[in-house]
């Protein structure tokens, strides 16, 4: 759905804005974004490499004084960090996520109703069936093959589907064994444990079965001829069951997760129902977030063709040039924001000076405007679902991905939010990262806002 062009917003200059110099969490920059040893439960079922950490969510739950009477929203919920922490604290939460595999993962990670012993028993039965099929083909998944077993026609993905994957992201024999396991699993697709079993396979695929590496960009590492599939999957099943045992019999609030565009919140969330937002939207850079989850999305059937991939990308705030379409017009929201226009113009000027003429490079300036326009549209839409006094924390980061032109994301989002009627409380430092390209420290920050209430139409 195309957005409606908006009137010019009165963008303020936030010269007096408090920006903290010390990190908001007691951890070194190196460890600030990592899971602590006691944070692995539930979060470790499936997690983006670039996910923000649970301890940061807990910090703002505490700072905002949230309790069981409140409702937390994460409109860019990813793999559910905010949702899991809210549920553990006994606080109702709602998540929105545009990526179907991530939305699925979040919804499973907050479903603690299934019997862990049932999960173990059913999964062991599926494992035995799969082993039986493979052994009948001359393949024993309990040992590694140095070469393709003879006289076995390995299963593959359809050509259209396979074309969506990174080349060599999974080797032929592990893929064959995974597809056999999936076929055996699908006989139980109507049973209560099935979704947890699928998520276990998603995590096993990424970290144990495939050839993927993350650093933090997704790529292909050492290409393995073979990898144990069933044991890797059962290991993930046991991890899930172990965590479920810890909460068995406990009373926890309902958590809902919707597959949706964060710029269209009003279609999903009731008006004046949200007390708090804790979230980390995408940053303006060249990370294609759909690429990070492509392997498991394709193999598990969440993306079946290019049309599915396009539909996914169109639900995303435009943060990289691979998700830009001709009809996009979110940039109308920030047409009169001088700093953003200057940044976009500087990027375009530098592109021409450097002779960068690829199709993607020509979009750098435009995607910068689309990103901030999309965030303005999101923040405008969000106002109708917030209760008066709602508190918000947005984890964002400085970027210099576009020809080394610095983008101070937190400051710019704060200016956009203030123009839309939010009160900017402060900008907290989360951590810093050294950018080798610019030789500068890039700040990752938490923009803390408050919504006092009142007619949203009064604020642009």
N, C-alpha and C positions, 0 to 999 in steps of 0.2 A: 504494500500500500504506500503510495507516495505521500510524503509529508506536505502539509500546507505551508507555503512560504509565510514567514512571520515578520511582523513589524520590527524595526530596529530596536535593539535592547539598549538601555542606558548603562553601558559598561563602566564600572568604577575603576579608579586606580587604587589598588590596595597597598599603598606605600607604607602604611602603619601596621600591616598585618604581622602578627607574631609568628615567627618561624623558629622553632626550637633548634638549638645547636647540638643537643645531645639526643641519642636514640631513645625511643620510648620503651624499649625492652632491654633488660639487663643481659645483653649478649653481644659478643663481638660481631662485626660486620660479616665475618666469614661464616659464623654459625647462626646469624639472625634469622635466616629463612629455612633452617633445617628443623626436622622433627626432633624433639627431645625424647629420651628413652621411654618416658611414660606417655607419650603422645601417639604411639603407633596404633593403638586400638582403634578400630573403625576407619581411621584416616588412611591406614596402610592397605585397605582393601583395594583401592585404586586411587591414584593421586597424580595430578599433573606435576611435571618436574618443576614448573614455575609457580606452583600454588603458594599462597601466603600461609604462614604457619599458624597452628592452633593457638599458641600462646599470645599472638597478637589479637586474635578474636577475644580471648579471655580478658585481656587488658581493657578493651573497650566495653565489654559487658560489665565489668566492674566499675570502670570510670563513669559509665552512663547510669549506674544504679539500677540495672534491669533485674526484674524478678518474674515469677510465674504469672503475674497479671499482665505482662507485656507481650507484644508480638514483634519479632525481628524479621526483617526482609533482607534477602541477598538477591538483588536483581541480576547479578552476573555470577551465579553461584558455582560455576565450574564443577569441581568434583566434591563440593559439599562441605568444605572446611567450616564455614560459619554455621551451617545447618547441624552438623554433628556436635559442635561445641554448644550450641543453643540447646539441643536435646539433652545432652549430658547435664546441663545446668537446669533442666526442667522448664525451659522457656519455649513457648510455641514459636515456630519459625516457618517461613515460606521462602522458597527459592524459585528463581526464573533462570533458565539456561537455554541458549540458542542451539548448542551442539547436542545432537540426540544421544551420543554415547555418554557424554558427560552428564546429561540430564538423567539418563538411565542409571548411571553409577551413583549419583547423588541420592536418587530415590531408593536404591537398594541399601545404601550405607546408613540410611535412617529407618530402615525396616528391621526392627528387632523382635518381630513377633514369631518367627519360625523356630521350631525345635532344633537345636544344634545337633542332637543325636540323630534326628531324622535326616538332616543334611548329610551327615557323615555316612549313614547307612545307605542312603539312596545313591550317593556319589560313588561309594565303593562298588555298588552293584553296576553302575554305569562303567566304571573303570574296568571291571572284570569282563563285561560284554565287549568293550572296545579292545581289550587285550586279546580276547578270543578271535575277533575279526582280523586283527593284525597278524596274529600267529598263523591263521589260516592262509594268509597271503605271504607267509615266509618272513614276516617282520616281527621282531621281538623288541618292544619299546623299552625293555629293561636293559638292553645293551645298545651300544652305539655302533653305527655302521660307517665304515670309512668310504664306502661307495654305495651307489644305488643297488638295492637287492635285485637279483636277476629275476626275470620273468614276472615283474610286478608293474602293472600300468598305474602309475601314480595319479591320484586325483589332482585336479587343478581348478582354478577359478575360471569363469568365463572370461574371454578376452577383454570385453568391455569393462568388467569389474577389475581384472588384474591390472589394466592400464592405469587405474587410479592409485596404485601402490607405488612407493619408492622402489626402484629397481634393486633386487637382491635383499629386500627388507626381511624376507623369510625364505629359507631354502626349500627345495621341492619336497624332500622327505619329511621334514617337520610339518610342512603344510598339509601333506597327505594325511599324516597321523592326526592332525588337528581336525581336518574335515571329517574323518571317520569318528572321532570323539564327538564332534558336534552332531553328527547323524544319530549316534546312540543317545545323546542327551535330549534331542528333540522329541523323542518318544514320550518324554515327561514334561513337555512344555506347559501343560495345564496344571501341574502340581505346584504347591506353595513354595517349594525349595528351588524351583527352576531358575528364577532370576538371580539368586545368589550364586548358583552354579555357573551361570553365564558370566557374571562379573568376575568370578575366580579365574575363569579362562581368559578373560580380557587382560587381567593383570599378569597372568602367566605368559601370555603371548608377548606382551611388551618387554618384560624383564628377563624371561628365561628361555623362551622358545625362539623368538625372532633374532635377527641380526642387528637390531636397532641399537643405537647409542645416543646419548643425550649429553650435550656439553655447552650451554643448555639447548642449542639448536638440535633438532632431531636429524639424524643421519644414519648411514649404514656403517657399522664397524666390521669386525672380522666376520667373514662369511663362513658359517659352520655347515658342514655337510649334514650333520644330524644333531638332534637335541632331544632329550627325554620329554615327552609331552604329558603323559598320564601322571607321572610322578610330580611334575611341576604343577599340574592342575590340582592334584590331591593335597599338595603342600599349601596351596592357597585356600582350599576348602577347610583344611584343619585350622588355619589362621582365623578364618571367619567364624568357625564354630567355637573356637576358644574365646573370642571376644563376646560372642552371643551368650556364652555360659556366664560371663561376668554380670550381665544385666538381666538374666533370666528371672522372671517374676517381679521385676521392678515396674513402677508406674512412671511412664514418660509421656510427654505431650505429643499431640499429632504434629507431624511435619509434612508439608506439601511441597512438591517440586513440579513445576510446569515447564514444558517445552515452549518457549516463547521469546519474543523480541523485547528487550529491556526498554525500547523506545515506545512500546505500546502497553505499558503496565495497566492502564485503566481498563483494558479489555479483560484482565485476569483478576485483579485484586479489588475487593470492595472499597468504596470510598471511606476515608477517615478510619482505617483499620490498623495502621502500622505505627508503632511507637519508636522504631529504631531501624536504621539501615547500616549494616556492616558489610562491605563489599570491596572487591578489587576488580575494576573494569580493565579491559585491555589498554595497553599503552600505544601511543602512535609510533609504530616502528614497522619493520618489514617481516615480523613473525606472522606466518600464516598459521593461526591456531588450529585450523582444520587439518593441517598437515601433521601436527603433533600426534593426533589421535587417528590418523588415517588407517593404519594397519588393522587395529581391532574393530574400527567402524566398518570396514569393508568385509573382513572375514566373518564377523558376527552378524552382518546383514543390516546394519544401521544406515549404510550408504550403499545403494545398489547400482547407481549409474551417475553420469555427469549431472543429470537433472536434480538428483537428490543432493549432490554436492553444491550445486548452484543455490538450491533452496536454503540449505544450511547457511551459506555465506551471506545471503540476502537478509537473514535474520540478525546478522552481526553488526555492531557499530563498526563503521569502516576504519580500521586501524592499520591496514596494509594494502598495497596496490593490487594484490591478487584478489581482492574482494570489492573492487570498484566497478560500478556499472554506469552506463550512459545516463540512465534515468535518475540517478542519485541526486538529491537536492537538499540534503541536510545542511549544506554549507550556507543556505539562506538564513539560518538561525544566527550566524555569527558574521554576517556581511558587513556590519559596522564595528566589529571588534578590531581596533587598529593594530594591536600587537600580533594577533593571529594573521591578519592580512599581511603585515610586514614580514613575519616569518615565512609565509608561503611565497611571497614575492622574492625574498632573499634566497630561498631554496631554488626557485626557478632561475633567478639571475646566475647563481653559482652553477647550476646545471649547464646553462648555455656557455658560460666561461670555460667550463671543463670539457665541453663537447660531448656530454652524456646524452645520447639520443635514442636509447632503447625505449620501448613502449612503457615499461614500468617506470623508468627514470623520469619520463615526461609527466607521470602522475604524482610525483612526490609532493608538489605544492598543493595539488587538488586534494589528495588524501588527507593532508594535514588539516585543511579546512573542513572536510567531511567528518573527520574524527571529532573535532571540537563542536561542530554543528550537531552531530549525533548525540554527543554527551549533553549539549544544551537541550535538545529535544527530549532526551531521557529525563533530565532534571525537571523540565517543565511538566512532563506527563506525571512524574512522581508526586508532585504537590497534591494532587487530588486524593491520593491514598494515604497521606500522612495525617496523623492526629496532631493537633496543636501541641507544641513542645517537643515534637519528635527530634531525636538526635541522630546524626549521620556521621559515618567514618568511611572515607574513600581512600583506599590504598593505591597510589599511583606513583609513577617514576619519571624523572627527567629522561629525555632521549636526545640523541644526536645521530640517529640512523640515516637521516636524509642529508647526505653530502656534508656531514659534520656541522650542520646548523643546529644550535642548541635550542631545545624546546623544554621550557620549564613547565611541565604539565600541571603540577599541583597549583602553582600560582594562577595559571590561566583558568583552570577549572574553578578555583575560588572566585575569580572575577565573574565568570559566567553564572555561578550559583548566586552571588550577591545581586546581580542584575535581575535574577528571577525571583527575588524576594527572600532568599535564605539569609540567615545571619552566619557570617564566617567567624567561627570561634578562634581557631588557630590552625597552623599547619605543623604537625609533629614530624620529626625526623625518625624514620624507621631504620634505615641503614644507608650506607654509601657504597657505590661501585665505581671502580676506576675504569674509565673508558680509554682503551689503548689508542683508538683513532684520534681522539681530541686531546688526550693527556689531561683530562679533567675528571674530577670526582662528580659522579652523577648521584643525585639524591633520590632515594625512594622515600616517599612521604605519606602521611595520613592527613587528608584534608578533613577537618572536623567542622561540621555545619549544624545549624539548628533551624527548624521550621516553626515559626511562632504561630502560624495559622493565618486565617483570613482568606479572602477571595483570591484565588490564583490569577484571575483575569486582571487583577490590579497590577500585576508584576510582569507585564509583557505577554 
